[in-house]
Amino acid sequence: MNVMFGSMKNWTSSQKRLLAIILGGLVLIGLTWVVMRQTSSTTNTVATDSETVSPTAKKSGGDIADEQDASNPTGSPASGSVDSTGGTTGSSSDNSGTGSSSGSGSTAVASQPALSTVTNSKNFGAVAFDSVTATCPSGTIAVGGGFRAAESTRFFASYLTNNGWYVRAVNGTLSSSNVFVFAQCVDNVPGSISVTTATTTIATTSNGTINKDCPSGSTVVSGGFDNIQNELAITFSAKVDNGWRVNAESEVLGDRTLKVLTNCYSGGSVSVVQTLLTDSVPTGWTWTKAKSCDSGLAIMGGFASKAEAFSSYFNINNSKWTTAVYNRTDDAVNLKAYFYCATF
């Protein structure tokens, strides 16, 4: 070092200026390298943050899949059973209440009609015919009802009786299976329900139709069917004009009796809105259609199809009337699912 600096004393001014330029250049290079290092570190941090955020796209995809699962229609190859709870017990919230006006006086707000769903179930034995009833509680009136079971179950009767809903069916498997019945119960309505019926005879291996209108001054709100000998396939059960209609097919020898039961409301006003959903059911498949009421109370469902209905009930878990059929035929068949919403 002493030799180097000692020799620098003898440098000319030009040599010293050259040294200053070289040293300045080295300092500039060093500063440039430091800045580049900092920039590189910042870029890496941003990339890491971006990777952390990216999984939200996967979550969005899951939401879309869930929405598709909940949409209608749904279908699947026939296979399954009904759980022990049915997944549909409970009741709707009570909409009744009171209020007061401003000033010295007060005005009571009339209680509004409220709907509750009562369900009951029974375990049907292997290849067994049986029945089960759900009854509305005191202070309410039954205005509709339905049923739910596995696709191997064939229903022969479903109708309003004794302020409740009754179903009769056969379990078509070699093991026991649960069958559920549902009663749609309404309170705070001034009117009442009356049931009017009609019967027809269906000849050997043929089909037949029977309908019954409500009497003047009353309005149809729901209806049902009864295959007396437990041998007909019900292909239609729905509202037609101011009445209820039932169709059935016979695949056995001898005459068979089919009854329609029409439930008529009188003593108050009611408006019933019908919604229809249609689809095609592949052979060997079960198919489901479901619909909630845009307004009013979901009191009843109906169906028209050569695919047999094994479920038609109000599901309180999603507030939708749900109809499910099983296509036992060799060809695709049409399904018409009817939904009835009442405003009292």
VENBELMO-V720031 format. One record per residue. RES is the residue in one letter. OMEGA is omega in degrees with one decimal (999 if undefined). D_CENTER is the distance of its C-alpha to the mean C-alpha in whole Angstrom. Layout:
res=RES omega=OMEGA d_center=D_CENTER
res=RES omega=OMEGA d_center=D_CENTER
This chain:
res=M omega=-179.8 d_center=91
res=N omega=179.2 d_center=95
res=V omega=-177.4 d_center=96
res=M omega=-177.2 d_center=93
res=F omega=177.3 d_center=93
res=G omega=-179.9 d_center=97
res=S omega=-178.5 d_center=97
res=M omega=179.7 d_center=95
res=K omega=-178.6 d_center=98
res=N omega=-178.6 d_center=100
res=W omega=175.3 d_center=97
res=T omega=178.7 d_center=97
res=S omega=179.3 d_center=95
res=S omega=179.0 d_center=93
res=Q omega=179.6 d_center=92
res=K omega=177.6 d_center=91
res=R omega=179.0 d_center=89
res=L omega=178.0 d_center=88
res=L omega=179.3 d_center=87
res=A omega=178.5 d_center=85
res=I omega=-179.0 d_center=83
res=I omega=179.9 d_center=82
res=L omega=177.2 d_center=81
res=G omega=178.6 d_center=79
res=G omega=178.9 d_center=77
res=L omega=178.0 d_center=76
res=V omega=179.5 d_center=75
res=L omega=177.9 d_center=73
res=I omega=179.8 d_center=71
res=G omega=179.0 d_center=70
res=L omega=178.7 d_center=68
res=T omega=-179.4 d_center=66
res=W omega=179.4 d_center=65
res=V omega=179.8 d_center=64
res=V omega=-180.0 d_center=62
res=M omega=178.2 d_center=60
res=R omega=179.6 d_center=59
res=Q omega=178.5 d_center=58
res=T omega=178.7 d_center=56
res=S omega=179.5 d_center=55
res=S omega=179.4 d_center=53
res=T omega=179.8 d_center=51
res=T omega=179.9 d_center=50
res=N omega=179.7 d_center=49
res=T omega=178.3 d_center=47
res=V omega=179.1 d_center=45
res=A omega=179.2 d_center=44
res=T omega=178.0 d_center=43
res=D omega=-179.6 d_center=41
res=S omega=179.2 d_center=39
res=E omega=179.6 d_center=38
res=T omega=-177.4 d_center=36
res=V omega=-170.0 d_center=34
res=S omega=-178.9 d_center=33
res=P omega=179.3 d_center=30
res=T omega=177.8 d_center=28
res=A omega=178.4 d_center=27
res=K omega=178.3 d_center=26
res=K omega=178.6 d_center=23
res=S omega=177.9 d_center=22
res=G omega=178.0 d_center=22
res=G omega=178.6 d_center=19
res=D omega=179.8 d_center=17
res=I omega=178.9 d_center=17
res=A omega=178.9 d_center=16
res=D omega=179.9 d_center=13
res=E omega=178.5 d_center=12
res=Q omega=179.3 d_center=12
res=D omega=-175.6 d_center=10
res=A omega=-174.5 d_center=7
res=S omega=175.4 d_center=8
res=N omega=2.3 d_center=8
res=P omega=171.0 d_center=10
res=T omega=179.2 d_center=10
res=G omega=178.6 d_center=13
res=S omega=174.4 d_center=15
res=P omega=-176.5 d_center=19
res=A omega=175.6 d_center=19
res=S omega=175.8 d_center=19
res=G omega=-179.7 d_center=18
res=S omega=179.4 d_center=18
res=V omega=-179.4 d_center=16
res=D omega=-173.1 d_center=17
res=S omega=-178.1 d_center=19
res=T omega=-177.0 d_center=17
res=G omega=176.1 d_center=14
res=G omega=-173.9 d_center=12
res=T omega=179.3 d_center=11
res=T omega=177.0 d_center=14
res=G omega=-179.1 d_center=15
res=S omega=178.6 d_center=16
res=S omega=179.7 d_center=16
res=S omega=-180.0 d_center=19
res=D omega=-178.6 d_center=22
res=N omega=-177.4 d_center=23
res=S omega=179.1 d_center=26
res=G omega=177.4 d_center=29
res=T omega=178.7 d_center=33
res=G omega=179.5 d_center=34
res=S omega=178.7 d_center=38
res=S omega=178.2 d_center=40
res=S omega=-179.2 d_center=43
res=G omega=-173.7 d_center=46
res=S omega=-176.9 d_center=48
res=G omega=176.0 d_center=45
res=S omega=-178.3 d_center=42
res=T omega=178.5 d_center=39
res=A omega=177.0 d_center=36
res=V omega=-177.2 d_center=33
res=A omega=177.4 d_center=31
res=S omega=-179.7 d_center=28
res=Q omega=176.9 d_center=25
res=P omega=178.9 d_center=23
res=A omega=-177.1 d_center=20
res=L omega=170.9 d_center=17
res=S omega=179.8 d_center=17
res=T omega=177.4 d_center=15
res=V omega=179.8 d_center=18
res=T omega=176.0 d_center=17
res=N omega=-177.8 d_center=20
res=S omega=175.4 d_center=20
res=K omega=176.1 d_center=23
res=N omega=179.1 d_center=24
res=F omega=178.3 d_center=25
res=G omega=-179.6 d_center=29
res=A omega=178.7 d_center=29
res=V omega=-174.7 d_center=29
res=A omega=170.0 d_center=29
res=F omega=-179.8 d_center=29
res=D omega=-179.5 d_center=27
res=S omega=178.9 d_center=26
res=V omega=-176.0 d_center=24
res=T omega=170.8 d_center=23
res=A omega=-175.0 d_center=21
res=T omega=178.5 d_center=24
res=C omega=-179.2 d_center=23
res=P omega=178.4 d_center=25
res=S omega=-179.8 d_center=29
res=G omega=176.6 d_center=29
res=T omega=176.6 d_center=25
res=I omega=176.9 d_center=25
res=A omega=-179.3 d_center=22
res=V omega=-179.3 d_center=21
res=G omega=179.0 d_center=18
res=G omega=-177.9 d_center=16
res=G omega=-172.5 d_center=15
res=F omega=177.6 d_center=15
res=R omega=-179.6 d_center=13
res=A omega=174.0 d_center=16
res=A omega=-175.1 d_center=17
res=E omega=177.9 d_center=18
res=S omega=-178.0 d_center=21
res=T omega=176.5 d_center=21
res=R omega=-177.5 d_center=22
res=F omega=179.5 d_center=21
res=F omega=179.5 d_center=25
res=A omega=176.6 d_center=24
res=S omega=-175.7 d_center=21
res=Y omega=-179.8 d_center=23
res=L omega=176.4 d_center=24
res=T omega=175.4 d_center=27
res=N omega=179.4 d_center=29
res=N omega=176.8 d_center=26
res=G omega=-179.9 d_center=23
res=W omega=-174.7 d_center=21
res=Y omega=172.6 d_center=23
res=V omega=175.5 d_center=22
res=R omega=-173.6 d_center=24
res=A omega=173.2 d_center=24
res=V omega=174.0 d_center=26
res=N omega=-173.2 d_center=25
res=G omega=-179.9 d_center=26
res=T omega=179.7 d_center=27
res=L omega=175.1 d_center=30
res=S omega=-178.9 d_center=28
res=S omega=-177.0 d_center=26
res=S omega=-179.9 d_center=22
res=N omega=174.6 d_center=20
res=V omega=-176.4 d_center=19
res=F omega=174.6 d_center=17
res=V omega=-175.2 d_center=17
res=F omega=175.0 d_center=16
res=A omega=177.8 d_center=18
res=Q omega=-171.1 d_center=17
res=C omega=-178.0 d_center=20
res=V omega=173.8 d_center=21
res=D omega=177.9 d_center=24
res=N omega=173.1 d_center=27
res=V omega=-174.8 d_center=27
res=P omega=-173.0 d_center=31
res=G omega=-178.8 d_center=30
res=S omega=-179.5 d_center=29
res=I omega=170.4 d_center=28
res=S omega=-177.5 d_center=30
res=V omega=175.5 d_center=29
res=T omega=-171.1 d_center=31
res=T omega=173.0 d_center=31
res=A omega=-179.5 d_center=33
res=T omega=174.1 d_center=34
res=T omega=178.4 d_center=35
res=T omega=179.0 d_center=36
res=I omega=-175.8 d_center=35
res=A omega=-178.7 d_center=38
res=T omega=176.3 d_center=38
res=T omega=176.4 d_center=36
res=S omega=178.7 d_center=35
res=N omega=-178.6 d_center=32
res=G omega=-177.8 d_center=32
res=T omega=175.0 d_center=30
res=I omega=176.1 d_center=30
res=N omega=-179.4 d_center=29
res=K omega=179.1 d_center=30
res=D omega=172.7 d_center=30
res=C omega=178.1 d_center=30
res=P omega=179.2 d_center=34
res=S omega=-179.9 d_center=35
res=G omega=177.4 d_center=34
res=S omega=-175.0 d_center=31
res=T omega=177.3 d_center=27
res=V omega=176.4 d_center=25
res=V omega=-179.4 d_center=22
res=S omega=179.6 d_center=20
res=G omega=-178.4 d_center=22
res=G omega=-175.5 d_center=22
res=F omega=175.8 d_center=24
res=D omega=173.9 d_center=27
res=N omega=-167.8 d_center=29
res=I omega=-175.9 d_center=32
res=Q omega=177.6 d_center=33
res=N omega=-177.7 d_center=30
res=E omega=-178.2 d_center=31
res=L omega=173.5 d_center=29
res=A omega=-178.7 d_center=26
res=I omega=-176.9 d_center=23
res=T omega=-179.9 d_center=23
res=F omega=172.5 d_center=22
res=S omega=-173.9 d_center=20
res=A omega=178.1 d_center=20
res=K omega=173.3 d_center=22
res=V omega=-175.7 d_center=25
res=D omega=-179.7 d_center=27
res=N omega=180.0 d_center=28
res=G omega=179.7 d_center=27
res=W omega=-178.9 d_center=25
res=R omega=177.0 d_center=25
res=V omega=172.9 d_center=25
res=N omega=177.4 d_center=26
res=A omega=176.4 d_center=27
res=E omega=178.0 d_center=29
res=S omega=177.0 d_center=32
res=E omega=-176.1 d_center=33
res=V omega=177.3 d_center=36
res=L omega=177.3 d_center=39
res=G omega=179.4 d_center=40
res=D omega=178.7 d_center=39
res=R omega=-175.6 d_center=35
res=T omega=177.1 d_center=34
res=L omega=179.4 d_center=31
res=K omega=170.7 d_center=30
res=V omega=178.7 d_center=28
res=L omega=-176.2 d_center=27
res=T omega=-176.8 d_center=26
res=N omega=-171.6 d_center=25
res=C omega=-179.7 d_center=27
res=Y omega=177.7 d_center=27
res=S omega=-179.3 d_center=31
res=G omega=179.2 d_center=33
res=G omega=-178.9 d_center=31
res=S omega=175.5 d_center=29
res=V omega=175.6 d_center=25
res=S omega=-177.9 d_center=23
res=V omega=179.5 d_center=21
res=V omega=179.6 d_center=19
res=Q omega=173.6 d_center=17
res=T omega=-177.8 d_center=15
res=L omega=172.0 d_center=15
res=L omega=-177.7 d_center=13
res=T omega=178.1 d_center=16
res=D omega=174.9 d_center=16
res=S omega=-175.7 d_center=19
res=V omega=178.8 d_center=18
res=P omega=179.3 d_center=21
res=T omega=179.3 d_center=23
res=G omega=-178.0 d_center=22
res=W omega=164.9 d_center=18
res=T omega=-176.8 d_center=15
res=W omega=-175.2 d_center=13
res=T omega=171.5 d_center=9
res=K omega=-177.5 d_center=8
res=A omega=-177.5 d_center=5
res=K omega=173.7 d_center=7
res=S omega=178.7 d_center=8
res=C omega=173.4 d_center=11
res=D omega=173.9 d_center=14
res=S omega=-178.9 d_center=16
res=G omega=-175.2 d_center=17
res=L omega=179.5 d_center=15
res=A omega=-172.6 d_center=13
res=I omega=-172.0 d_center=15
res=M omega=172.4 d_center=14
res=G omega=177.5 d_center=13
res=G omega=-177.5 d_center=15
res=F omega=173.8 d_center=16
res=A omega=-178.6 d_center=19
res=S omega=170.0 d_center=20
res=K omega=168.8 d_center=22
res=A omega=-170.6 d_center=20
res=E omega=178.6 d_center=19
res=A omega=175.5 d_center=16
res=F omega=175.1 d_center=16
res=S omega=172.3 d_center=12
res=S omega=-169.6 d_center=11
res=Y omega=176.2 d_center=10
res=F omega=-179.8 d_center=9
res=N omega=-176.1 d_center=7
res=I omega=179.0 d_center=9
res=N omega=178.0 d_center=8
res=N omega=178.6 d_center=5
res=S omega=178.8 d_center=7
res=K omega=169.0 d_center=5
res=W omega=-171.6 d_center=7
res=T omega=177.2 d_center=6
res=T omega=-179.4 d_center=9
res=A omega=-179.1 d_center=11
res=V omega=177.9 d_center=15
res=Y omega=-178.8 d_center=18
res=N omega=178.9 d_center=20
res=R omega=-174.5 d_center=24
res=T omega=-178.3 d_center=26
res=D omega=-177.2 d_center=28
res=D omega=172.5 d_center=27
res=A omega=-179.1 d_center=23
res=V omega=177.9 d_center=22
res=N omega=174.5 d_center=20
res=L omega=169.7 d_center=17
res=K omega=178.5 d_center=16
res=A omega=-177.8 d_center=13
res=Y omega=-179.4 d_center=14
res=F omega=-174.0 d_center=12
res=Y omega=-179.2 d_center=15
res=C omega=-174.2 d_center=15
res=A omega=172.4 d_center=19
res=T omega=-178.3 d_center=21
res=F omega=999 d_center=24
